[in-house]
Amino acid sequence: MIAAIKPTGSNTRGLLAYLYGPGRHDEHFDPHLVDAFAMLGMPDPGRDENATLTELARHLDEPVHLRNSEFGKPVTDHVWHCPVRAAPEDRHLSDTEWGEIAQRIVQAAGIAPDGDDLACRWIAVRHADDHIHILATTVREDGRRPKFHDSGIRVGDECRQIEKDYGLRQLKKGDGTAARRPTQAEMHKAERLGWEQTSRQWLQDRIRAAIPHATSAEELLAYLEADDILVKPRRGPSGDLLGYAVGRPGDLNKDDEQIYHPGGKIAPDLTLPKLTARLESSAPEEHPTARRDRPTTPWDQATEVLNILRPESTNTSADEDARTQANISALGELIEATAQAAPPDHRAQLRSASVAFTRAQRSQIRAEDGAAHALRTAARDIAYTATGPDGSAFAALTAALLWAAILAARWHEAKGHAHQANAARQAVQHLQSAADAALAPTLTELEARRPGEGTRRTLANDVRAAVPEHAERILSDPGWPALATVLADAEASGHKPHQLLKEAAAQRELTTARQPARVLITRIQHTSRNPAPNRRAEAARLRSVSAPAFGSPSPSAQSRTTAAPTSQPSRHRR
């Protein structure tokens, strides 16, 4: 059940005309009162042919007129309007039940507290099966104004309790981090102009798509302007940027003037201060020798960063939570950058994942944006690259993004962030489809050159020795022949299959993996094709670079990045 409190107005009679009228699309049916502050003697134009809307408006406005006649400054923002809507799958509610619900809503909002005989006047009108409208005039019988501080939160909490009491669909409790819902006027305007999205939704997508391309707020606004977004910066006398608003070309008001939306009205995390903190977070200094053994492409670098993520314990400090939230926010930017630069036939699922993950990027935990420098650098590198990935590199990155999103969902769930956990889980579904599609050509190529039976038996023994608890699932996985090819290739390059298996399994638990062989393929392919790292350079890097993690680098990740591949010749198994 959703109760959407609207901005206050001044025309009681005008709102009543809408509630008792046919609606904008003739959707109103049998409008009538289901409850009011005093039903006895209340005129109801829907049931009494002699009652008029003007009479009902005068009845509701009486305390307003009385106050205005006694005080010098008249009250003009006195019309409180709150539609209350049930979910489509909810059962039919009777007029009596809707009346009870209306009473609970006005009590929670502070319109008519329980037992208060001097409360505001209000009515509840029903003109459809699935919702009612509550109209109140916000001057009490004693002339005072009601207190509305946190009324939206209280009404939301009451809706969650109503859902339980009436056996309705139970929604998640709001946390103040959601973007504003499109208004009816915005949706009708988009429909009239043939737009698939309202202007605020369209602008939000464009701003988020631009973030990986910028390192400062000024760069971001310049990028938006280059993308034909109308930008209206607000500057101080010194020329410093103090705020911004953006507009969609062709979005005009009734006077044919361009409409601009401040970033904070588009989404809570798109205010100038929050964007500045994300974009201009300082980079940690790095030891000069730490750059020598980096993967050569942005795609490999991004995978390397993601592969050292591991979930934190739920028992974490506020500082650790702030770092984790920062990295989850940056993960969304990396998903978006990957969607933009991915091969064309893979972009749709990645784009859907990016949109779904948006809510997971912000929670009530304030992010320590400086902790996410490595992930943001990876996102920018991908956004700037003009070269697409090869098949195995792209498959490894999408698999790493999938695992990182799973970790994000688990962390949000552990912290009680219901909306964010749900958003991350939706993104996981899209990333799973993207990862499966990205790996399919690689699997076909690997399976076509599977090693001989004797080699596969020896490699199977390596699997049983390295990951005994998962061995049978791996060996029965349809992807096992392809994994055997990867292990044979790695051994031919000087790596030890047993060690690679242990390290890859330690990077991600395999218990919840649908197809553990596929998980191991992308991890081992990425690891085994890297050049042998320099021990001193890697040690310097680990000391100088904070881990881009939902925590710190796992011990297995550290051992993998510091262990050089063996120089022993491969075993002959033919």
C-alpha positions in Angstrom: 0.0 0.0 0.0 1.4 3.4 -1.0 0.3 6.7 0.5 1.7 9.6 -1.6 1.5 12.9 0.1 1.2 15.7 -2.5 2.5 19.3 -2.2 0.0 21.5 -0.4 -2.4 23.6 -2.4 -4.9 26.4 -2.0 -8.0 25.4 -4.0 -10.2 23.0 -2.0 -13.1 23.3 -4.5 -10.8 22.6 -7.5 -9.4 19.4 -6.0 -13.0 18.3 -5.1 -14.0 18.8 -8.7 -11.2 16.4 -9.8 -12.1 13.8 -7.1 -15.8 13.8 -8.0 -15.3 14.3 -11.7 -14.7 11.7 -14.5 -10.9 11.9 -14.3 -8.4 12.8 -17.0 -9.1 9.5 -18.9 -12.7 8.8 -17.7 -11.3 6.4 -15.1 -13.3 7.6 -12.1 -16.3 5.5 -11.2 -19.0 6.1 -8.6 -17.1 8.8 -6.5 -18.4 8.9 -2.9 -17.2 9.5 0.7 -16.0 6.5 2.7 -15.2 8.4 5.8 -14.6 12.0 7.1 -13.9 13.9 10.3 -17.6 13.9 11.0 -19.8 11.8 8.7 -23.1 12.9 10.3 -24.5 15.8 8.2 -21.5 15.8 5.8 -22.6 16.7 2.3 -21.6 14.0 -0.2 -22.2 15.0 -3.9 -21.7 11.4 -4.9 -24.6 10.1 -2.9 -26.9 13.2 -2.3 -28.1 14.9 -5.5 -28.8 18.0 -3.5 -25.3 18.3 -2.2 -22.8 20.4 -4.1 -19.0 20.6 -4.3 -19.1 24.3 -3.3 -21.1 23.4 -0.1 -18.6 20.6 0.7 -15.6 22.9 0.1 -17.1 25.6 2.3 -17.6 23.0 5.0 -14.0 21.9 4.9 -12.6 25.4 4.6 -14.5 26.9 7.5 -11.6 26.9 10.1 -9.4 28.4 7.4 -11.8 31.3 6.7 -12.2 31.8 10.5 -8.4 32.0 11.0 -7.9 34.3 8.0 -10.6 36.7 9.4 -8.8 36.9 12.7 -5.2 37.2 11.6 -3.5 39.6 9.3 -1.6 37.1 7.1 -4.0 34.7 5.4 -3.3 31.0 5.1 -3.0 30.0 1.4 -1.3 26.6 1.5 -4.0 24.8 3.4 -5.1 21.9 1.1 -3.5 18.6 2.1 -3.9 15.7 -0.5 -2.9 12.1 -0.1 -3.9 9.3 -2.5 -3.7 5.9 -0.9 -3.4 3.0 -3.3 -3.4 -0.8 -2.8 -1.2 -3.1 -4.9 -2.8 -4.6 -8.1 -2.7 -8.1 -6.6 -4.4 -7.1 -3.3 -7.9 -8.3 -2.4 -10.9 -6.0 -2.9 -11.3 -3.7 0.1 -14.8 -2.6 1.2 -15.8 1.0 1.9 -15.7 0.3 5.6 -12.1 -1.0 5.3 -11.0 1.9 3.3 -12.6 4.2 5.8 -10.7 2.6 8.6 -7.5 2.9 6.6 -8.2 6.6 6.0 -8.5 7.2 9.8 -5.2 5.5 10.4 -3.5 7.6 7.7 -4.7 10.9 9.0 -3.8 9.9 12.6 -0.3 9.0 11.5 0.1 12.2 9.5 -0.9 14.5 12.3 -4.0 15.7 10.5 -6.4 14.1 13.1 -4.5 12.6 16.1 -6.6 10.0 17.9 -8.8 11.6 20.6 -8.2 15.2 19.4 -11.6 16.9 19.1 -10.0 20.1 17.7 -8.1 18.4 14.8 -8.2 19.3 11.1 -11.2 18.6 8.9 -10.8 15.9 6.3 -12.6 13.6 4.0 -11.8 10.3 2.1 -13.2 9.9 -1.4 -13.3 6.7 -3.3 -13.7 6.7 -7.1 -12.0 3.4 -8.0 -11.7 -0.1 -6.5 -8.0 0.1 -5.7 -7.5 3.5 -4.1 -8.9 6.5 -2.1 -8.0 10.1 -1.9 -7.8 11.9 1.4 -8.3 15.7 1.4 -7.7 17.8 4.5 -7.6 21.5 5.3 -4.6 22.2 7.5 -6.0 24.6 10.0 -7.3 23.1 13.2 -10.6 24.0 14.9 -8.6 26.1 17.4 -6.9 28.0 14.6 -3.5 26.4 15.0 -1.6 24.6 12.2 -0.8 20.9 12.6 2.8 19.6 12.9 3.9 17.7 9.8 7.6 17.0 10.7 8.4 13.5 9.5 4.8 12.9 8.6 5.8 11.1 5.4 7.9 8.6 7.5 5.1 8.1 10.0 2.5 7.5 7.2 4.9 5.1 5.5 5.3 3.1 8.7 1.6 3.0 9.2 1.1 1.7 5.7 3.5 -1.2 6.4 1.4 -2.0 9.5 -1.9 -1.8 7.6 -0.5 -4.3 5.0 0.1 -6.8 7.8 -3.3 -6.1 9.5 -5.3 -6.5 6.3 -3.4 -9.3 4.7 -2.1 -7.1 1.8 1.1 -7.2 -0.2 3.9 -6.2 2.2 6.3 -3.6 0.8 9.7 -2.8 2.3 10.1 0.1 4.7 11.4 3.3 3.1 14.8 4.6 4.2 14.8 8.1 2.6 17.3 7.1 -0.2 14.9 6.5 -3.1 14.7 8.8 -6.1 11.4 10.7 -6.4 8.7 8.9 -8.1 7.4 10.5 -11.4 4.3 12.6 -10.8 1.1 12.0 -12.8 1.7 15.2 -14.6 5.2 14.1 -15.6 4.0 10.7 -16.9 1.1 12.3 -18.9 3.5 14.8 -20.4 6.0 12.0 -21.4 3.1 10.1 -23.0 1.8 13.1 -24.8 5.3 13.9 -26.2 6.0 10.3 -27.1 8.9 9.9 -24.6 9.6 6.5 -23.1 10.9 8.2 -19.9 9.9 11.2 -17.9 12.4 14.1 -18.0 13.9 13.4 -14.5 14.3 9.7 -15.3 15.9 10.5 -18.6 18.3 13.0 -17.0 19.2 10.6 -14.2 20.3 8.0 -16.8 22.4 10.6 -18.7 24.1 11.9 -15.6 25.0 8.4 -14.3 26.3 7.4 -17.8 28.6 10.5 -17.7 30.1 9.9 -14.2 32.7 7.3 -15.3 34.0 9.9 -17.9 34.7 12.7 -15.4 37.2 13.4 -12.7 35.6 16.6 -11.4 32.2 18.2 -11.2 33.3 20.8 -13.9 34.3 17.9 -16.2 30.9 16.2 -15.6 28.9 19.3 -16.6 31.1 19.8 -19.7 30.5 16.2 -20.7 26.8 16.6 -20.2 26.8 19.8 -22.4 28.7 17.9 -25.1 26.0 15.3 -24.9 23.3 18.0 -25.7 22.0 18.1 -22.1 21.1 21.7 -21.1 23.2 22.7 -18.1 22.5 25.6 -15.8 25.4 26.0 -13.3 25.1 28.2 -10.2 28.3 30.0 -9.3 29.5 32.3 -6.6 31.1 35.7 -7.0 34.5 34.0 -7.3 33.3 31.8 -10.1 33.2 28.7 -7.9 30.6 26.1 -8.7 27.9 26.2 -6.0 25.2 24.0 -7.6 23.7 22.9 -10.9 20.5 22.1 -12.7 20.0 20.2 -15.9 17.2 20.2 -18.5 16.0 17.9 -21.3 15.8 19.5 -24.7 12.1 20.2 -25.6 10.9 20.0 -22.0 9.1 23.3 -21.7 6.6 24.8 -19.3 3.2 26.4 -20.2 5.1 29.6 -21.0 7.4 27.8 -23.4 10.3 28.2 -21.0 12.9 25.5 -20.5 12.4 23.4 -17.4 15.5 22.7 -15.3 15.9 20.1 -12.5 18.4 20.5 -9.7 20.6 17.3 -9.3 19.2 16.7 -5.8 15.7 16.6 -7.1 16.6 14.0 -9.7 18.2 11.6 -7.2 19.6 12.0 -3.6 23.1 11.1 -4.6 23.3 13.5 -7.5 23.7 16.7 -5.5 26.8 18.7 -6.3 28.5 18.0 -2.9 28.0 14.2 -3.3 29.1 14.2 -6.9 32.2 16.3 -6.0 33.1 13.8 -3.2 32.8 10.9 -5.6 34.6 12.4 -8.5 37.4 14.3 -6.8 38.4 11.8 -4.1 42.1 11.8 -3.7 44.2 9.0 -5.2 46.6 7.1 -2.8 50.2 7.5 -3.7 51.8 4.5 -5.3 55.3 3.1 -5.2 56.8 3.6 -8.7 57.8 -0.1 -9.0 54.3 -1.2 -8.3 53.2 -0.5 -11.9 55.5 -2.9 -13.6 53.4 -6.1 -13.2 50.0 -4.7 -13.9 47.7 -6.4 -16.5 48.1 -4.7 -19.8 44.4 -3.8 -20.7 41.8 -1.8 -18.8 39.5 -4.9 -18.9 42.2 -7.1 -17.2 43.0 -4.3 -14.7 39.3 -4.0 -13.7 39.0 -7.8 -13.3 42.2 -7.7 -11.1 40.6 -5.1 -8.9 37.4 -7.0 -8.5 39.0 -10.3 -7.9 40.4 -9.2 -4.5 37.1 -8.2 -3.1 35.8 -10.3 -0.3 32.8 -9.9 2.0 33.3 -8.3 5.4 31.9 -9.8 8.6 28.6 -8.2 9.5 30.2 -7.1 12.8 32.1 -4.2 11.3 32.9 -0.7 12.5 31.4 2.5 11.1 34.6 3.2 9.2 34.6 -0.2 7.5 30.9 0.2 6.6 31.7 3.6 5.1 34.5 2.1 2.9 32.2 -0.8 1.8 29.4 1.6 0.8 31.9 3.7 -1.2 33.1 0.6 -3.1 29.5 -0.5 -3.8 28.8 3.0 -5.2 32.0 2.7 -7.4 31.0 -0.8 -8.5 27.8 0.7 -10.0 30.0 3.1 -12.0 32.2 0.2 -13.2 29.1 -1.7 -14.3 27.9 1.4 -16.3 31.3 1.9 -17.9 31.4 -1.8 -18.9 27.9 -1.5 -20.4 29.0 1.4 -22.5 32.2 -0.2 -23.8 31.0 -3.8 -24.2 30.5 -5.5 -27.5 27.1 -4.3 -28.9 25.3 -7.7 -28.4 26.1 -7.7 -24.7 25.1 -4.1 -23.9 21.4 -4.6 -23.2 21.8 -6.9 -20.2 24.7 -4.9 -18.7 22.7 -1.7 -19.1 19.8 -3.3 -17.3 22.1 -4.4 -14.6 23.5 -0.8 -14.3 20.0 0.7 -14.0 18.9 -2.0 -11.4 22.0 -1.5 -9.3 21.4 2.3 -8.9 19.5 2.0 -5.7 22.2 -0.3 -4.2 24.8 2.5 -4.7 23.3 4.6 -1.9 22.1 3.8 1.6 21.9 5.6 4.9 25.6 4.8 5.5 27.7 7.7 4.4 30.3 6.5 1.9 34.0 7.3 2.4 34.6 8.0 -1.3 38.4 8.1 -1.1 38.4 4.3 -0.3 37.0 3.5 -3.7 39.7 5.1 -5.9 40.9 1.8 -7.4 37.4 0.8 -8.6 36.7 4.3 -10.0 40.0 4.4 -11.8 39.1 1.0 -13.4 35.7 2.4 -14.5 37.4 5.5 -16.0 40.0 3.5 -17.8 37.3 1.4 -19.4 35.3 4.5 -20.3 38.3 6.1 -21.9 39.5 3.0 -23.8 39.0 2.9 -27.6 39.8 -0.8 -27.8 37.2 -3.5 -27.1 38.0 -6.6 -25.0 38.9 -10.0 -26.3 36.4 -12.8 -25.6 38.1 -14.3 -22.5 38.9 -10.9 -21.0 35.3 -9.8 -21.3 34.0 -13.1 -19.9 36.4 -12.7 -16.9 35.2 -9.2 -16.2 31.5 -10.0 -16.4 32.0 -12.9 -14.1 33.9 -10.7 -11.7 31.2 -8.0 -11.8 28.6 -10.8 -11.1 30.5 -11.9 -8.0 31.0 -8.4 -6.7 27.2 -7.7 -7.1 26.5 -10.9 -5.2 28.8 -9.7 -2.4 27.0 -6.3 -2.4 23.6 -7.9 -2.1 24.8 -10.0 0.8 26.3 -7.0 2.6 23.2 -4.9 2.2 21.0 -7.8 3.4 23.2 -8.3 6.5 22.9 -4.5 7.2 19.1 -4.6 6.9 19.1 -2.5 3.7 16.1 -4.2 2.2 15.7 -1.9 -0.9 19.4 -1.9 -1.7 19.7 -5.7 -1.3 16.7 -6.1 -3.6 18.2 -3.8 -6.2 21.5 -5.7 -6.1 19.7 -9.0 -6.5 18.0 -7.7 -9.6 21.3 -6.6 -11.0 22.7 -10.0 -10.3 20.1 -11.6 -12.5 21.0 -9.4 -15.4 24.8 -9.9 -14.8 24.3 -13.6 -14.7 22.7 -13.5 -18.1 25.5 -11.3 -19.4 28.2 -13.5 -17.9 26.7 -16.7 -19.4 26.5 -15.0 -22.8 30.0 -13.7 -22.6 31.5 -17.1 -21.7 29.6 -19.1 -24.3 32.0 -18.6 -27.2 35.0 -19.3 -24.9 33.4 -22.5 -23.7 32.8 -23.6 -27.3 36.5 -23.0 -28.2 37.8 -24.7 -25.1 35.6 -27.8 -25.4 36.7 -28.2 -29.0 40.3 -28.8 -28.0 39.7 -30.7 -24.7 42.8 -32.7 -23.6 43.1 -36.4 -23.9 41.4 -38.9 -21.5 44.7 -39.5 -19.5 45.3 -35.8 -19.0 41.7 -35.2 -17.9 42.0 -38.1 -15.3 45.2 -36.5 -13.9 43.6 -33.1 -13.8 40.6 -34.6 -12.0 42.9 -35.8 -9.3 44.2 -32.2 -9.0 40.6 -31.1 -8.5 39.9 -33.7 -5.8 43.1 -32.7 -4.0 42.7 -28.9 -4.3 38.9 -28.6 -3.6 37.8 -32.0 -2.2 34.5 -30.6 -0.9 33.4 -29.4 -4.4 35.2 -31.9 -6.5 32.2 -34.0 -7.6 30.1 -31.0 -8.5 33.0 -29.6 -10.6 33.7 -32.9 -12.4 30.0 -33.4 -13.1 29.5 -29.8 -14.4 29.0 -29.6 -18.2 31.8 -27.1 -18.2 34.4 -29.6 -16.9 36.0 -30.4 -20.3 36.5 -26.7 -20.9 38.0 -26.3 -17.4 40.4 -29.2 -18.1 41.5 -27.4 -21.2 42.2 -24.2 -19.2 44.2 -26.1 -16.6 46.2 -27.9 -19.3 47.0 -24.6 -21.0 48.0 -23.1 -17.7 50.3 -26.0 -16.9 51.9 -25.6 -20.3 52.6 -22.0 -19.4 54.4 -23.0 -16.2 51.6 -22.8 -13.6 50.6 -25.6 -11.2 47.0 -26.7 -11.7 46.6 -27.7 -8.1 47.7 -24.3 -6.9 45.6 -22.4 -9.4 42.5 -24.4 -8.3 43.1 -23.7 -4.6 43.6 -19.9 -5.3 40.6 -19.6 -7.6 38.3 -21.5 -5.2 39.5 -19.3 -2.3 38.6 -16.1 -4.2 34.9 -17.1 -4.3 33.1 -19.7 -2.3 31.7 -22.4 -4.6 28.8 -23.7 -2.5 26.3 -21.2 -4.0 27.7 -21.3 -7.5 25.3 -22.8 -10.1 28.1 -24.1 -12.3 31.3 -24.2 -10.3 33.4 -25.2 -13.3 32.5 -22.0 -15.2 33.4 -19.9 -12.1 36.8 -21.5 -12.0 37.4 -21.1 -15.8 37.2 -17.3 -15.8 39.3 -17.0 -12.6 42.0 -19.3 -13.7 42.1 -17.9 -17.3 42.6 -14.5 -15.9 45.3 -15.5 -13.4 47.2 -17.9 -15.6 47.7 -15.5 -18.5 49.2 -12.7 -16.3 53.0 -12.4 -16.4 54.9 -13.6 -13.3 54.8 -10.8 -10.9 57.8 -9.2 -9.3 57.7 -10.0 -5.5 59.1 -6.6 -4.4 56.9 -4.6 -6.7 53.8 -6.4 -5.6 54.7 -6.0 -1.9 55.1 -2.3 -2.5 51.8 -2.1 -4.2 50.0 -3.9 -1.4 51.5 -1.5 1.1 50.7 1.7 -0.9 47.3 1.0 -2.3 44.2 0.5 -0.1 42.2 -2.5 -1.1 39.3 -1.7 -3.4 37.1 -4.1 -1.5 34.0 -4.8 0.6 36.9 -5.2 3.1 40.6 -6.0 2.6 42.4 -8.3 0.2 41.8 -11.9 1.1 44.9 -13.9 2.1 44.5 -16.0 -1.0 44.5 -12.9 -3.2 47.7 -11.7 -1.7 49.4 -15.1 -2.1 48.2 -15.3 -5.7 49.6 -11.9 -6.6 52.9 -12.5 -4.9 53.5 -16.2 -6.0 55.5 -16.6 -9.2 54.5 -19.4 -11.5 56.6 -22.5 -11.3 59.3 -23.0 -13.8 59.0 -26.8 -13.6 58.1 -28.5 -16.9 54.5 -29.7 -17.3 53.6 -33.3 -16.6 53.2 -35.6 -19.6 49.9 -37.4 -19.4 49.4 -38.8 -22.8 
